[in-house]
Amino acid sequence: MLRYNMDIKQNMEKIMISKKDLLNEMKISYGQLYRWKREGLIPDEWFIKQSVSTGQETYFKRDLIIPRIKNNI
């Protein structure tokens, strides 16, 4: 069961990226990300909220968000 959970987590990390990792990887600010959201460049439905032990984190589908950001930087 533990191995299964680790496989799921690794697969999810390939598909999804956390907001924190996205900001670091793409070298953009929190403000810039939400400015693009307000301008409609990043659709609201791309912001996927998930509960974690410390509250809530935001994730994005990696294959959608990264190309969109690269086109806008």
Backbone as numpy.savetxt, mean C-alpha at the origin, in Angstrom:
# Nx Ny Nz CAx CAy CAz Cx Cy Cz
0.66 -25.77 10.20 -0.17 -24.56 10.20 0.70 -23.30 10.20
1.78 -23.30 10.98 2.66 -22.15 11.05 3.28 -21.88 9.68
3.73 -22.93 9.01 4.32 -22.79 7.68 3.30 -22.21 6.69
2.07 -22.67 6.80 0.98 -22.19 5.94 0.77 -20.68 6.13
0.75 -20.25 7.40 0.58 -18.82 7.70 1.74 -17.99 7.16
2.95 -18.54 7.24 4.12 -17.82 6.73 4.05 -17.70 5.21
3.59 -18.76 4.53 3.44 -18.72 3.08 2.41 -17.67 2.67
1.31 -17.60 3.39 0.27 -16.61 3.10 0.83 -15.20 3.27
1.57 -14.98 4.35 2.14 -13.66 4.60 3.13 -13.28 3.50
3.98 -14.21 3.07 4.94 -13.91 2.01 4.23 -13.61 0.70
3.19 -14.37 0.38 2.44 -14.11 -0.85 1.73 -12.76 -0.79
1.20 -12.42 0.38 0.53 -11.14 0.53 1.52 -9.99 0.34
2.74 -10.16 0.86 3.75 -9.11 0.71 4.15 -8.90 -0.74
4.05 -9.94 -1.57 4.34 -9.80 -2.99 3.23 -9.05 -3.71
2.00 -9.22 -3.24 0.83 -8.62 -3.88 0.53 -7.24 -3.31
0.67 -7.09 -1.99 0.30 -5.86 -1.30 1.54 -5.13 -0.79
1.39 -3.83 -0.59 2.45 -3.04 0.03 1.80 -2.12 1.06
2.40 -2.02 2.23 1.85 -1.14 3.25 2.11 0.31 2.89
1.32 1.20 3.45 1.49 2.63 3.19 2.89 3.07 3.61
3.34 2.61 4.75 4.66 2.98 5.25 5.75 2.54 4.29
5.68 1.29 3.82 6.68 0.78 2.89 6.60 1.51 1.55
5.40 1.82 1.11 5.21 2.55 -0.14 5.88 3.92 -0.08
5.64 4.64 1.00 6.23 5.97 1.15 7.76 5.89 1.14
8.31 4.90 1.85 9.77 4.74 1.89 10.33 4.31 0.54
9.70 3.33 -0.08 10.19 2.79 -1.34 10.12 3.80 -2.49
9.05 4.56 -2.54 8.86 5.52 -3.63 9.39 6.91 -3.29
9.83 7.09 -2.05 10.38 8.37 -1.59 9.41 9.54 -1.81
8.17 9.30 -1.38 7.16 10.36 -1.42 6.67 10.61 0.00
6.05 11.73 0.21 5.54 12.06 1.54 4.10 11.60 1.70
3.69 11.53 2.95 2.30 11.23 3.29 1.38 12.26 2.64
1.78 13.52 2.70 0.99 14.60 2.12 0.82 14.45 0.62
1.88 14.05 -0.06 1.81 13.87 -1.52 0.85 12.75 -1.87
0.91 11.65 -1.14 0.02 10.51 -1.39 -1.44 10.94 -1.27
-1.75 11.67 -0.21 -3.14 12.08 -0.01 -3.56 13.23 -0.92
-2.61 14.01 -1.40 -2.91 15.03 -2.41 -3.36 14.35 -3.70
-2.62 13.30 -4.10 -3.01 12.55 -5.29 -4.37 11.88 -5.11
-4.65 11.46 -3.89 -5.96 10.87 -3.61 -7.05 11.94 -3.80
-6.87 13.11 -3.22 -7.85 14.20 -3.37 -8.04 14.61 -4.82
-6.94 14.58 -5.59 -7.01 14.97 -7.00 -7.60 13.86 -7.88
-7.84 12.70 -7.29 -8.42 11.60 -8.04 -7.40 10.76 -8.82
-6.11 11.04 -8.62 -5.08 10.26 -9.32 -4.94 8.85 -8.73
-5.26 8.73 -7.46 -5.27 7.43 -6.79 -6.68 7.23 -6.25
-7.40 6.25 -6.78 -8.78 6.02 -6.36 -8.89 5.64 -4.88
-9.95 6.09 -4.26 -10.20 5.81 -2.85 -10.23 4.31 -2.56
-10.76 3.53 -3.51 -10.88 2.08 -3.27 -9.53 1.38 -3.28
-8.47 2.04 -3.69 -7.13 1.44 -3.63 -6.57 1.48 -2.21
-7.14 2.27 -1.32 -6.71 2.36 0.07 -7.42 1.25 0.85
-6.70 0.17 1.13 -7.29 -1.00 1.77 -6.89 -1.00 3.24
-7.88 -0.85 4.11 -7.64 -0.81 5.57 -7.69 -2.22 6.13
-6.72 -2.54 6.98 -6.71 -3.84 7.64 -6.39 -3.65 9.11
-7.10 -4.41 9.94 -6.86 -4.37 11.37 -5.57 -5.10 11.71
-4.79 -4.49 12.59 -3.58 -5.11 13.12 -3.61 -4.92 14.63
-2.66 -5.56 15.31 -2.68 -5.52 16.77 -2.59 -4.10 17.33
-1.99 -3.17 16.58 -1.83 -1.79 17.06 -2.91 -0.85 16.54
-3.89 -1.37 15.83 -4.96 -0.54 15.31 -5.31 -0.89 13.88
-5.00 0.02 12.96 -5.34 -0.19 11.56 -4.19 0.26 10.67
-3.93 -0.50 9.62 -2.91 -0.12 8.65 -3.55 -0.06 7.27
-2.95 0.73 6.41 -3.42 0.87 5.04 -2.48 0.13 4.11
-3.06 -0.63 3.19 -2.30 -1.39 2.20 -2.81 -1.04 0.81
-1.96 -1.31 -0.17 -2.29 -1.09 -1.57 -1.87 -2.31 -2.36
-2.55 -2.53 -3.49 -2.10 -3.56 -4.41 -0.87 -3.03 -5.12
0.23 -3.72 -4.94 1.53 -3.28 -5.44 1.51 -3.02 -6.95
0.88 -3.91 -7.72 0.91 -3.78 -9.18 0.07 -2.61 -9.71
-0.78 -2.04 -8.87 -1.57 -0.88 -9.28 -0.92 0.43 -8.84
-0.52 0.49 -7.58 -0.09 1.76 -7.00 1.30 2.20 -7.47
2.23 1.27 -7.59 3.60 1.66 -7.93 3.68 2.26 -9.34
3.10 1.63 -10.36 3.14 2.28 -11.69 2.45 3.65 -11.70
1.36 3.79 -10.96 0.64 5.07 -10.92 1.54 6.15 -10.32
2.24 5.82 -9.25 3.13 6.80 -8.62 4.29 7.12 -9.53
4.88 6.11 -10.15 6.01 6.36 -11.05 5.62 7.29 -12.19
4.39 7.21 -12.64 3.92 8.09 -13.72 3.68 9.52 -13.24
3.59 9.72 -11.93 3.28 11.06 -11.39 4.45 11.73 -10.70
5.56 11.05 -10.55 6.70 11.70 -9.87 7.47 12.52 -10.87
